[in-house]
Amino acid sequence: MSSTSRWLAGPDAGDDKYSRGVLAAVTGSLQYPGAATLAVEGAWRTGVGLVRLGAPLRVQDLVLGRRPETIVSTPEDLGRADAYLLGSGLDDPAEDEMLRDALVGIADSGAPVVLDAGALGFAMRVRGLCLVTPHAGELARMLGWLGRESERADVVASPAEHAAFAAENTGAVVVLKGATTHIATPSGAVTSVAAETNRLATAGSGDVLAGILGGLVAQHAPDLATREQLAELAAAGVSLHSRAAARLGDRPLAALEIAESVAYATAELNGP
């Protein structure tokens, strides 16, 4: 079994929706409602057993229209989960006290957490395993918070070095997104995964990736003991995201198409 297919294995006869993992996502906002739909779709397509979404009512309605299997609530009342996905399309938590308190509670829970976009600032608050998914501009901002003033161009010029610095100083596994994605652990190890296609460069693609990673982390939460394992899982998720786009051919893609393709890409990466 390859290191990728290890993390993409299907259910056994004795599995149920709970043993397949429960992901709780705080994603989407009134300004960016579609981010939740894309992230939730990406998560479901990995084979996760259950997805809970904490979001405003407008966002809930959009997600339920697309994925009625999803359990919806407010961010303050998510219920039980094996892992959390926070941040895709989220408003600034500093502007919303209830949202900020909900995210702090999740960070303190000890469960593994995937942080994207609007929740990247919680990286040093997470008590359990943490995976962060910045693009170059977001990583430059994170580095500023860590006392290393950087511009996006600096990150683009030496991505592995900057990802490793962020991982070492936050304790999180850093997934620096790009045509080649660099995955860094706090120990300094960096794995690079080149995309199979440049068609991933489209709005919402990162939300789909966040959902994929959240779904995989939820499925494997009981077995994730180290940051190195989390980094290996992240590399599998990045490869899955890439294959989902590449298998659709060299044509313009919308992010929802990528999400829809994830299940078929999983089968291909698992082999016959």
N, C-alpha and C positions, 0 to 999 in steps of 0.2 A: 504494500500500500504506500503510495506517495505521501509526502508531507502535506500536500494539498488535499488529497482525497480523504486523508485521516479526519479532517475537520468538516467534510461534506457528506459523511456517511448517513444513510437513510435510517428510518426507525426499525426496531426489532418487533417481533410479534407481540411482545409483552408491553410495548410502549403505549402511552396515552398522551393527551395534550399537555399534561403537567410534566411528565417525564421528558417530553421533547423540548421543554424550556418555556418559561414565561418571560417575555420582554415587556417592560413598561417604558413608554416613550413620552417625554415632554418635548414636543416639537410643534412647529407651526404657530402662527399668530394672525391677527387680523390683517396685518400688512403683508405677511408671507404665508397665506393659508396652504398653498400648494405643497410647501416643503413637507408638511406632515403626510400628505397623500403619497408622495414619492418615497419618503423614508419608511412608512408603514408597508407600502407595497413591496419595497425591497426586502424588508424583514420577513414578511409572510412567504415570499418566494424562496427563502432559504430552507423552509421546512420547519421553522419554529412552531411550537405547539400552540401558543397563545400570545396575542399582542394586546396590551392595554395602552390606551392613549389618554394623556392628560392635556387638554387643550380647550380654548374657547368654543362656545357652542357652534359658531359658524364653521370652525375647523372640524369639529366633530361631524357635522352634517356632511361636509365634503368627503371626509374619509369614509363614513358609513355608506355613502352613495357609491363608492368604489369598492370598499372592502367591508361588507356588513358583518363579517366574522369578528371584527375588532370590538373590544370592550372599551367604552368611552367614559370619561369622568373629568373632573377638574384635576390640575396638577397636585392639589392638596389631598386628593382621595384616590390614589392610584391602586391601592391594594397590593397583594403579594406579588413579588416578582423575583426571578433569578438573576436578572441583570437590568440595567437601565441605559437608555439612550436619551441624552439631553442636548438640546441646542439648535437643531436644524430649523432655520426659519424663525427662531425665537426672538421676542422683543428683548431689549436690554434688561436683565434681571435687576439692575441697580435702580431702575425706574418703577419697579413693581415689588412692594414689600412682601406680599403674599407669595408671589412666584419665587422671589429670592429665598424666603424661608423654606419653601418646599424643596428647592434645589439643595439647600444646605442640609436639610434632613436626609435627602437621598445620599449626598456625599458622605455623610456620617454613618450611613447604614452598614458599611462594610461589604456591600455587594459590589461586584464588578460594574464599572460604569464606562460608557463610551461618550465622550464629549465632542461636540461639533459646534462650529460657528458661535452662536450667542452664549454658549456655556463654557467656552474654553478657559475663561477666567477662574473656573472652579478646580482646575487641575491639581493645585496643591492642597485642596480641601478634602479630596477623596481619600477615605481611609483604606478602601480595598484596592484591587487592581484597577488601573485606569488606562484607557486608550484615548488619545486625542487625535483629531483628524484635521489639522489646519492646512490651508493652501499657503503659498509663499508669503502673501501679504499678511495673513493672520498669524503666521509664525513670527514674522518681524515684530508684530505688536506684542506677542507673547514674550519675545526676547527682551523687549523694552520693559515689560513688567518685571523681568528677572534681572534688570540692571545692565543689559547688554544692548545698547542702542543700535538698531539695525534698520536698514531699508529693505524693501522687497527685492531690489536688485542685488543686495548683499546675499540674501538667502538663495536667490537663483544662481548666483555665481558659485556658491559652495554649499549646496543643499545638505549633503550628508553631515558635514561639520556642524551646521546650525541645528539640524534635527538632533544630533547627538548631544549638543550642549543643552537643548531644551529638555531632553529626556533625563539627563543627569541632574538637572536642577529642579525638576518638578517631580521626579520619581515615576512619571508616566511613560508608557510606550507611545512614541510619537510617530504618526503616519503622515508624513509630509507629502501631500498629493501633487502630482504633476505627470507629464508624459512618462517620466520615470519616477515612481513613488519610492521614497526612502523611509524605511521603518527602523527606528532607533530605540534601543533599550537603555535604561539608566546605567548599565555596565559599560556602555560605549559601543556595543555591537550594532552594526547597521546592515540591513538587508535591502537590496534595491530590486524593484520589480518594474520592468519596462512594459508599458501598455502595448497590447497587440494592435491597437488602432488609435488614430488621433481623433476619431469621431466621439470620444468621450468628452471632448472639450465643448460642452453645451450646458446651458443653464439647468440646474437641478440634478446633474449627474452626481455631484458630491452628496446630495441628500440621499440618493439611492445607495451610494456606497456606505453612508452612515447606517442606513437601515440594514444592509447586508451584514455589516460588522456587529451591529446590535443583535441581530438574529442569531448569528453564529456564537457570540459570547453567551447569550442566554442558553443555547442548547448545550454548551460545554462548561457552564459555570462550575458544576461540581468537580470537574477534572482540571480546572485551571489553578495551578498552585504557584506558578512563577511568572515573572514578566517575560521570560524567554519563551514560554509556551504561548503567552498572549501575543507576542510578536510573530510567532509562527502561524497562529490562527489569523492574525491580521494580514499576513502575506497571502494566505489562502483566500481571504475575502477580497483582497485587491485583485488577485488573479481571476477570481470568479466574476468580479465587476467588469474586468477587461474582456474576458471571454464572452460575457453576455452581450457586450456591444459588438465585438468582432464577428460573432456568428451571424449578425444581421447584415453583413456586407458593407462595402465601402460606399455608403450613401449617407445623406444627412439623417441624423437621429434626434428624436425627442427623448427626454429623460424617462418618461413613462414606458417607452418601448424597451429601454435598457432594463428597467425593473421587471417588465413582463418576461424578458428573455432569461432571467436569472435561473429559473427552475430548469430550463432546458440546458443551460450552460453547466449547471450542477451535474446533470446526468452525463454530459460529455466529459467533464473533468474526472468523474468517478470511473470512467471507462466502461467496457461492456459488462 
